[in-house]
Amino acid sequence: MPDERRATALRYLRGESAAPKVVASGRGHLAERILELARAHGVPIREDPALAEALAALDLGEEIPEDLYVAVAEALVWALGLDRRASRAGRGGPGAAGGA
């Protein structure tokens, strides 16, 4: 099914790796489960089909390649902005980003 939903979760901890790593990835039902868990844990979800398609080609545990640095950096900046707005509103925030 070509229009099946995709989701990929990334993790980046400064000092752990040079770039964010893929920690979960899936299509269809598995993508919905990844998104459900992200929502349950307050992880920001960014709808970006082109980025999701590119990240879907990566293996679990793989660092994102340099050609995706800009797109992933934009997603991280977006997520940090959400985090900051939530903190100012008194809700706190998870400090994590995901792309889906």
N, CA, C and O atoms as CSV, one atom per row, in Angstrom:
chain,resi,resn,atom,element,x,y,z
A,1,MET,N,N,0.844,-1.171,0.000
A,1,MET,CA,C,0.000,0.000,0.000
A,1,MET,C,C,0.896,1.243,0.000
A,1,MET,O,O,1.519,1.522,1.024
A,2,PRO,N,N,0.990,1.994,-1.085
A,2,PRO,CA,C,1.938,3.092,-1.199
A,2,PRO,C,C,1.675,4.269,-0.268
A,2,PRO,O,O,2.624,4.952,0.115
A,3,ASP,N,N,0.425,4.535,0.113
A,3,ASP,CA,C,0.145,5.672,0.979
A,3,ASP,C,C,0.036,5.276,2.453
A,3,ASP,O,O,-0.487,6.040,3.264
A,4,GLU,N,N,0.519,4.104,2.794
A,4,GLU,CA,C,0.486,3.612,4.166
A,4,GLU,C,C,1.322,4.534,5.067
A,4,GLU,O,O,2.411,4.957,4.680
A,5,ARG,N,N,0.819,4.838,6.245
A,5,ARG,CA,C,1.493,5.731,7.182
A,5,ARG,C,C,2.827,5.148,7.626
A,5,ARG,O,O,2.959,3.941,7.823
A,6,ARG,N,N,3.806,6.023,7.778
A,6,ARG,CA,C,5.143,5.626,8.247
A,6,ARG,C,C,5.505,6.476,9.445
A,6,ARG,O,O,5.066,7.619,9.571
A,7,ALA,N,N,6.310,5.905,10.320
A,7,ALA,CA,C,6.805,6.653,11.480
A,7,ALA,C,C,8.207,6.178,11.797
A,7,ALA,O,O,8.512,4.987,11.725
A,8,THR,N,N,9.044,7.120,12.147
A,8,THR,CA,C,10.407,6.810,12.576
A,8,THR,C,C,10.706,7.654,13.804
A,8,THR,O,O,10.440,8.856,13.817
A,9,ALA,N,N,11.254,7.033,14.823
A,9,ALA,CA,C,11.640,7.741,16.041
A,9,ALA,C,C,13.159,7.848,16.072
A,9,ALA,O,O,13.877,6.893,15.776
A,10,LEU,N,N,13.626,9.037,16.439
A,10,LEU,CA,C,15.056,9.289,16.533
A,10,LEU,C,C,15.433,9.598,17.971
A,10,LEU,O,O,14.619,10.077,18.762
A,11,ARG,N,N,16.684,9.312,18.286
A,11,ARG,CA,C,17.206,9.640,19.609
A,11,ARG,C,C,18.575,10.250,19.429
A,11,ARG,O,O,19.402,9.756,18.663
A,12,TYR,N,N,18.798,11.330,20.147
A,12,TYR,CA,C,20.120,11.952,20.122
A,12,TYR,C,C,20.478,12.390,21.523
A,12,TYR,O,O,19.758,13.166,22.152
A,13,LEU,N,N,21.579,11.894,21.995
A,13,LEU,CA,C,22.127,12.331,23.271
A,13,LEU,C,C,23.535,12.824,23.009
A,13,LEU,O,O,24.390,12.080,22.528
A,14,ARG,N,N,23.764,14.085,23.329
A,14,ARG,CA,C,25.082,14.665,23.116
A,14,ARG,C,C,26.147,13.803,23.782
A,14,ARG,O,O,26.002,13.420,24.943
A,15,GLY,N,N,27.201,13.502,23.061
A,15,GLY,CA,C,28.287,12.699,23.589
A,15,GLY,C,C,28.114,11.207,23.360
A,15,GLY,O,O,29.082,10.451,23.448
A,16,GLU,N,N,26.884,10.768,23.064
A,16,GLU,CA,C,26.632,9.348,22.827
A,16,GLU,C,C,26.951,8.963,21.390
A,16,GLU,O,O,27.473,7.880,21.127
A,17,SER,N,N,26.632,9.863,20.461
A,17,SER,CA,C,26.890,9.599,19.048
A,17,SER,C,C,27.063,10.925,18.328
A,17,SER,O,O,26.751,11.987,18.868
A,18,ALA,N,N,27.568,10.851,17.098
A,18,ALA,CA,C,27.796,12.060,16.319
A,18,ALA,C,C,26.489,12.635,15.769
A,18,ALA,O,O,26.395,13.837,15.520
A,19,ALA,N,N,25.496,11.789,15.582
A,19,ALA,CA,C,24.237,12.215,14.969
A,19,ALA,C,C,23.084,11.421,15.592
A,19,ALA,O,O,23.308,10.385,16.218
A,20,PRO,N,N,21.853,11.908,15.417
A,20,PRO,CA,C,20.705,11.139,15.910
A,20,PRO,C,C,20.665,9.742,15.302
A,20,PRO,O,O,21.094,9.528,14.169
A,21,LYS,N,N,20.141,8.799,16.077
A,21,LYS,CA,C,20.026,7.410,15.630
A,21,LYS,C,C,18.558,7.016,15.536
A,21,LYS,O,O,17.711,7.538,16.261
A,22,VAL,N,N,18.274,6.093,14.635
A,22,VAL,CA,C,16.935,5.540,14.494
A,22,VAL,C,C,16.717,4.546,15.632
A,22,VAL,O,O,17.486,3.597,15.786
A,23,VAL,N,N,15.669,4.763,16.431
A,23,VAL,CA,C,15.379,3.845,17.539
A,23,VAL,C,C,14.084,3.071,17.333
A,23,VAL,O,O,13.825,2.091,18.032
A,24,ALA,N,N,13.272,3.509,16.375
A,24,ALA,CA,C,12.049,2.773,16.030
A,24,ALA,C,C,11.625,3.221,14.638
A,24,ALA,O,O,11.788,4.383,14.265
A,25,SER,N,N,11.082,2.282,13.884
A,25,SER,CA,C,10.621,2.616,12.546
A,25,SER,C,C,9.601,1.582,12.105
A,25,SER,O,O,9.747,0.392,12.382
A,26,GLY,N,N,8.572,2.043,11.420
A,26,GLY,CA,C,7.581,1.089,10.949
A,26,GLY,C,C,6.558,1.730,10.035
A,26,GLY,O,O,6.524,2.947,9.855
A,27,ARG,N,N,5.717,0.867,9.459
A,27,ARG,CA,C,4.642,1.286,8.560
A,27,ARG,C,C,3.326,0.715,9.066
A,27,ARG,O,O,3.295,-0.252,9.827
A,28,GLY,N,N,2.255,1.334,8.627
A,28,GLY,CA,C,0.932,0.810,8.948
A,28,GLY,C,C,0.672,0.720,10.440
A,28,GLY,O,O,0.816,1.701,11.170
A,29,HIS,N,N,0.282,-0.479,10.887
A,29,HIS,CA,C,-0.065,-0.696,12.294
A,29,HIS,C,C,1.108,-0.373,13.214
A,29,HIS,O,O,0.917,0.228,14.272
A,30,LEU,N,N,2.331,-0.769,12.818
A,30,LEU,CA,C,3.507,-0.493,13.644
A,30,LEU,C,C,3.752,1.012,13.740
A,30,LEU,O,O,4.119,1.508,14.806
A,31,ALA,N,N,3.556,1.738,12.654
A,31,ALA,CA,C,3.703,3.201,12.680
A,31,ALA,C,C,2.693,3.811,13.648
A,31,ALA,O,O,3.032,4.706,14.423
A,32,GLU,N,N,1.461,3.328,13.600
A,32,GLU,CA,C,0.436,3.843,14.514
A,32,GLU,C,C,0.821,3.580,15.963
A,32,GLU,O,O,0.576,4.422,16.827
A,33,ARG,N,N,1.415,2.434,16.240
A,33,ARG,CA,C,1.845,2.102,17.604
A,33,ARG,C,C,2.990,3.019,18.058
A,33,ARG,O,O,3.014,3.474,19.201
A,34,ILE,N,N,3.933,3.281,17.153
A,34,ILE,CA,C,5.034,4.196,17.471
A,34,ILE,C,C,4.467,5.564,17.815
A,34,ILE,O,O,4.884,6.179,18.797
A,35,LEU,N,N,3.523,6.046,17.019
A,35,LEU,CA,C,2.906,7.354,17.257
A,35,LEU,C,C,2.114,7.368,18.562
A,35,LEU,O,O,2.142,8.352,19.302
A,36,GLU,N,N,1.411,6.276,18.839
A,36,GLU,CA,C,0.644,6.154,20.082
A,36,GLU,C,C,1.567,6.258,21.295
A,36,GLU,O,O,1.259,6.965,22.255
A,37,LEU,N,N,2.693,5.555,21.251
A,37,LEU,CA,C,3.654,5.602,22.356
A,37,LEU,C,C,4.277,6.991,22.490
A,37,LEU,O,O,4.483,7.479,23.601
A,38,ALA,N,N,4.574,7.618,21.363
A,38,ALA,CA,C,5.131,8.969,21.410
A,38,ALA,C,C,4.150,9.917,22.093
A,38,ALA,O,O,4.535,10.692,22.969
A,39,ARG,N,N,2.889,9.853,21.692
A,39,ARG,CA,C,1.863,10.710,22.304
A,39,ARG,C,C,1.757,10.446,23.806
A,39,ARG,O,O,1.668,11.378,24.605
A,40,ALA,N,N,1.768,9.175,24.175
A,40,ALA,CA,C,1.629,8.799,25.586
A,40,ALA,C,C,2.776,9.324,26.432
A,40,ALA,O,O,2.608,9.554,27.629
A,41,HIS,N,N,3.939,9.517,25.824
A,41,HIS,CA,C,5.120,9.968,26.561
A,41,HIS,C,C,5.449,11.440,26.297
A,41,HIS,O,O,6.505,11.930,26.697
A,42,GLY,N,N,4.538,12.132,25.625
A,42,GLY,CA,C,4.735,13.560,25.402
A,42,GLY,C,C,5.809,13.902,24.392
A,42,GLY,O,O,6.338,15.013,24.404
A,43,VAL,N,N,6.138,12.970,23.520
A,43,VAL,CA,C,7.155,13.218,22.500
A,43,VAL,C,C,6.506,13.950,21.329
A,43,VAL,O,O,5.488,13.502,20.802
A,44,PRO,N,N,7.093,15.078,20.920
A,44,PRO,CA,C,6.525,15.804,19.789
A,44,PRO,C,C,6.514,14.945,18.521
A,44,PRO,O,O,7.444,14.181,18.264
A,45,ILE,N,N,5.448,15.088,17.740
A,45,ILE,CA,C,5.309,14.344,16.493
A,45,ILE,C,C,5.241,15.344,15.367
A,45,ILE,O,O,4.386,16.230,15.362
A,46,ARG,N,N,6.132,15.206,14.422
A,46,ARG,CA,C,6.172,16.113,13.270
A,46,ARG,C,C,5.738,15.354,12.026
A,46,ARG,O,O,6.303,14.310,11.698
A,47,GLU,N,N,4.751,15.871,11.347
A,47,GLU,CA,C,4.278,15.278,10.095
A,47,GLU,C,C,5.164,15.786,8.966
A,47,GLU,O,O,5.102,16.962,8.606
A,48,ASP,N,N,5.974,14.917,8.416
A,48,ASP,CA,C,6.870,15.285,7.316
A,48,ASP,C,C,7.067,14.042,6.460
A,48,ASP,O,O,8.032,13.303,6.654
A,49,PRO,N,N,6.160,13.802,5.512
A,49,PRO,CA,C,6.211,12.575,4.709
A,49,PRO,C,C,7.538,12.352,3.984
A,49,PRO,O,O,8.007,11.217,3.900
A,50,ALA,N,N,8.147,13.412,3.462
A,50,ALA,CA,C,9.416,13.249,2.746
A,50,ALA,C,C,10.522,12.798,3.697
A,50,ALA,O,O,11.313,11.918,3.359
A,51,LEU,N,N,10.577,13.394,4.876
A,51,LEU,CA,C,11.585,12.992,5.852
A,51,LEU,C,C,11.312,11.580,6.358
A,51,LEU,O,O,12.238,10.786,6.519
A,52,ALA,N,N,10.047,11.268,6.607
A,52,ALA,CA,C,9.689,9.918,7.060
A,52,ALA,C,C,10.112,8.876,6.022
A,52,ALA,O,O,10.612,7.809,6.375
A,53,GLU,N,N,9.911,9.188,4.757
A,53,GLU,CA,C,10.307,8.275,3.677
A,53,GLU,C,C,11.825,8.053,3.684
A,53,GLU,O,O,12.293,6.921,3.560
A,54,ALA,N,N,12.579,9.134,3.827
A,54,ALA,CA,C,14.045,9.022,3.845
A,54,ALA,C,C,14.526,8.251,5.068
A,54,ALA,O,O,15.436,7.428,4.968
A,55,LEU,N,N,13.915,8.517,6.227
A,55,LEU,CA,C,14.332,7.830,7.448
A,55,LEU,C,C,13.943,6.359,7.445
A,55,LEU,O,O,14.608,5.540,8.078
A,56,ALA,N,N,12.874,6.020,6.739
A,56,ALA,CA,C,12.416,4.631,6.669
A,56,ALA,C,C,13.443,3.721,6.007
A,56,ALA,O,O,13.424,2.507,6.214
A,57,ALA,N,N,14.328,4.295,5.220
A,57,ALA,CA,C,15.352,3.502,4.538
A,57,ALA,C,C,16.510,3.132,5.463
A,57,ALA,O,O,17.360,2.323,5.091
A,58,LEU,N,N,16.553,3.711,6.659
A,58,LEU,CA,C,17.654,3.458,7.586
A,58,LEU,C,C,17.341,2.264,8.482
A,58,LEU,O,O,16.178,1.954,8.743
A,59,ASP,N,N,18.387,1.605,8.945
A,59,ASP,CA,C,18.249,0.472,9.856
A,59,ASP,C,C,18.168,0.960,11.300
A,59,ASP,O,O,18.664,2.039,11.626
A,60,LEU,N,N,17.542,0.164,12.158
A,60,LEU,CA,C,17.509,0.485,13.587
A,60,LEU,C,C,18.933,0.617,14.108
A,60,LEU,O,O,19.802,-0.190,13.779
A,61,GLY,N,N,19.161,1.632,14.915
A,61,GLY,CA,C,20.475,1.872,15.489
A,61,GLY,C,C,21.411,2.654,14.591
A,61,GLY,O,O,22.492,3.058,15.019
A,62,GLU,N,N,21.006,2.870,13.354
A,62,GLU,CA,C,21.853,3.589,12.401
A,62,GLU,C,C,21.761,5.095,12.637
A,62,GLU,O,O,20.682,5.637,12.875
A,63,GLU,N,N,22.919,5.763,12.565
A,63,GLU,CA,C,22.924,7.218,12.641
A,63,GLU,C,C,22.394,7.774,11.329
A,63,GLU,O,O,22.575,7.178,10.267
A,64,ILE,N,N,21.738,8.926,11.418
A,64,ILE,CA,C,21.247,9.523,10.181
A,64,ILE,C,C,22.449,9.948,9.326
A,64,ILE,O,O,23.465,10.383,9.870
A,65,PRO,N,N,22.348,9.829,8.013
A,65,PRO,CA,C,23.457,10.231,7.137
A,65,PRO,C,C,23.528,11.761,7.019
A,65,PRO,O,O,22.556,12.469,7.284
A,66,GLU,N,N,24.686,12.237,6.621
A,66,GLU,CA,C,24.902,13.684,6.517
A,66,GLU,C,C,23.889,14.378,5.625
A,66,GLU,O,O,23.534,15.528,5.883
A,67,ASP,N,N,23.414,13.711,4.582
A,67,ASP,CA,C,22.471,14.378,3.680
A,67,ASP,C,C,21.105,14.626,4.330
A,67,ASP,O,O,20.273,15.331,3.759
A,68,LEU,N,N,20.866,14.058,5.507
A,68,LEU,CA,C,19.610,14.318,6.235
A,68,LEU,C,C,19.809,15.254,7.426
A,68,LEU,O,O,18.846,15.565,8.127
A,69,TYR,N,N,21.040,15.707,7.664
A,69,TYR,CA,C,21.309,16.562,8.818
A,69,TYR,C,C,20.416,17.802,8.846
A,69,TYR,O,O,19.838,18.114,9.887
A,70,VAL,N,N,20.293,18.505,7.737
A,70,VAL,CA,C,19.516,19.746,7.731
A,70,VAL,C,C,18.046,19.463,8.033
A,70,VAL,O,O,17.440,20.151,8.855
A,71,ALA,N,N,17.475,18.469,7.384
A,71,ALA,CA,C,16.054,18.151,7.598
A,71,ALA,C,C,15.803,17.726,9.043
A,71,ALA,O,O,14.809,18.135,9.644
A,72,VAL,N,N,16.692,16.914,9.603
A,72,VAL,CA,C,16.514,16.466,10.991
A,72,VAL,C,C,16.767,17.631,11.956
A,72,VAL,O,O,16.080,17.755,12.970
A,73,ALA,N,N,17.737,18.474,11.647
A,73,ALA,CA,C,17.994,19.643,12.501
A,73,ALA,C,C,16.768,20.544,12.537
A,73,ALA,O,O,16.422,21.070,13.595
A,74,GLU,N,N,16.105,20.730,11.397
A,74,GLU,CA,C,14.889,21.541,11.365
A,74,GLU,C,C,13.804,20.917,12.246
A,74,GLU,O,O,13.083,21.631,12.943
A,75,ALA,N,N,13.688,19.595,12.216
A,75,ALA,CA,C,12.695,18.912,13.059
A,75,ALA,C,C,13.043,19.070,14.538
A,75,ALA,O,O,12.152,19.252,15.367
A,76,LEU,N,N,14.326,19.001,14.870
A,76,LEU,CA,C,14.741,19.158,16.266
A,76,LEU,C,C,14.496,20.582,16.756
A,76,LEU,O,O,14.046,20.784,17.883
A,77,VAL,N,N,14.791,21.563,15.914
A,77,VAL,CA,C,14.534,22.958,16.292
A,77,VAL,C,C,13.037,23.162,16.516
A,77,VAL,O,O,12.630,23.826,17.469
A,78,TRP,N,N,12.224,22.587,15.632
A,78,TRP,CA,C,10.767,22.657,15.784
A,78,TRP,C,C,10.339,22.060,17.135
A,78,TRP,O,O,9.554,22.664,17.865
A,79,ALA,N,N,10.864,20.869,17.458
A,79,ALA,CA,C,10.500,20.198,18.704
A,79,ALA,C,C,10.966,20.988,19.923
A,79,ALA,O,O,10.241,21.081,20.913
A,80,LEU,N,N,12.165,21.555,19.860
A,80,LEU,CA,C,12.659,22.363,20.976
A,80,LEU,C,C,11.801,23.608,21.167
A,80,LEU,O,O,11.582,24.048,22.295
A,81,GLY,N,N,11.319,24.172,20.070
A,81,GLY,CA,C,10.417,25.314,20.161
A,81,GLY,C,C,9.135,24.944,20.886
A,81,GLY,O,O,8.639,25.711,21.711
A,82,LEU,N,N,8.595,23.761,20.577
A,82,LEU,CA,C,7.401,23.287,21.283
A,82,LEU,C,C,7.686,23.124,22.761
A,82,LEU,O,O,6.878,23.503,23.608
A,83,ASP,N,N,8.838,22.558,23.060
A,83,ASP,CA,C,9.263,22.330,24.441
A,83,ASP,C,C,9.337,23.651,25.212
A,83,ASP,O,O,8.857,23.757,26.341
A,84,ARG,N,N,9.949,24.651,24.578
A,84,ARG,CA,C,10.098,25.956,25.237
A,84,ARG,C,C,8.741,26.614,25.466
A,84,ARG,O,O,8.492,27.183,26.529
A,85,ARG,N,N,7.864,26.534,24.463
A,85,ARG,CA,C,6.529,27.130,24.624
A,85,ARG,C,C,5.761,26.433,25.746
A,85,ARG,O,O,5.065,27.081,26.528
A,86,ALA,N,N,5.896,25.106,25.818
A,86,ALA,CA,C,5.210,24.360,26.868
A,86,ALA,C,C,5.765,24.730,28.238
A,86,ALA,O,O,5.008,24.842,29.202
A,87,SER,N,N,7.076,24.919,28.334
A,87,SER,CA,C,7.695,25.295,29.608
A,87,SER,C,C,7.220,26.663,30.061
A,87,SER,O,O,6.941,26.865,31.243
A,88,ARG,N,N,7.124,27.610,29.127
A,88,ARG,CA,C,6.651,28.953,29.472
A,88,ARG,C,C,5.195,28.931,29.903
A,88,ARG,O,O,4.761,29.761,30.702
A,89,ALA,N,N,4.443,27.974,29.367
A,89,ALA,CA,C,3.027,27.864,29.729
A,89,ALA,C,C,2.848,27.072,31.020
A,89,ALA,O,O,1.729,26.898,31.502
A,90,GLY,N,N,3.984,26.583,31.587
A,90,GLY,CA,C,3.917,25.869,32.847
A,90,GLY,C,C,3.602,24.392,32.718
A,90,GLY,O,O,3.264,23.739,33.706
A,91,ARG,N,N,3.709,23.860,31.508
A,91,ARG,CA,C,3.372,22.444,31.316
A,91,ARG,C,C,4.596,21.546,31.264
A,91,ARG,O,O,4.455,20.323,31.277
A,92,GLY,N,N,5.789,22.115,31.206
A,92,GLY,CA,C,6.972,21.276,31.065
A,92,GLY,C,C,7.034,20.706,29.682
A,92,GLY,O,O,6.195,21.039,28.846
A,93,GLY,N,N,8.001,19.856,29.405
A,93,GLY,CA,C,8.115,19.260,28.083
A,93,GLY,C,C,9.099,18.138,28.101
A,93,GLY,O,O,9.912,18.057,29.022
A,94,PRO,N,N,9.066,17.269,27.130
A,94,PRO,CA,C,9.894,16.075,27.140
A,94,PRO,C,C,11.314,16.295,26.669
A,94,PRO,O,O,12.188,15.510,27.036
A,95,GLY,N,N,11.597,17.312,25.881
A,95,GLY,CA,C,12.948,17.527,25.392
A,95,GLY,C,C,13.354,16.510,24.355
A,95,GLY,O,O,14.549,16.284,24.168
A,96,ALA,N,N,12.423,15.890,23.677
A,96,ALA,CA,C,12.729,14.875,22.668
A,96,ALA,C,C,12.017,15.220,21.383
A,96,ALA,O,O,11.053,15.985,21.377
A,97,ALA,N,N,12.497,14.651,20.297
A,97,ALA,CA,C,11.859,14.909,18.999
A,97,ALA,C,C,11.654,13.624,18.244
A,97,ALA,O,O,12.398,12.658,18.409
A,98,GLY,N,N,10.686,13.625,17.454
A,98,GLY,CA,C,10.430,12.510,16.568
A,98,GLY,C,C,9.952,12.990,15.229
A,98,GLY,O,O,9.343,14.053,15.106
A,99,GLY,N,N,10.238,12.186,14.221
A,99,GLY,CA,C,9.742,12.570,12.926
A,99,GLY,C,C,8.841,11.491,12.394
A,99,GLY,O,O,9.158,10.303,12.450
A,100,ALA,N,N,7.692,11.931,11.868
A,100,ALA,CA,C,6.782,10.920,11.351
A,100,ALA,C,C,6.129,11.446,10.111
A,100,ALA,O,O,5.314,10.753,9.502
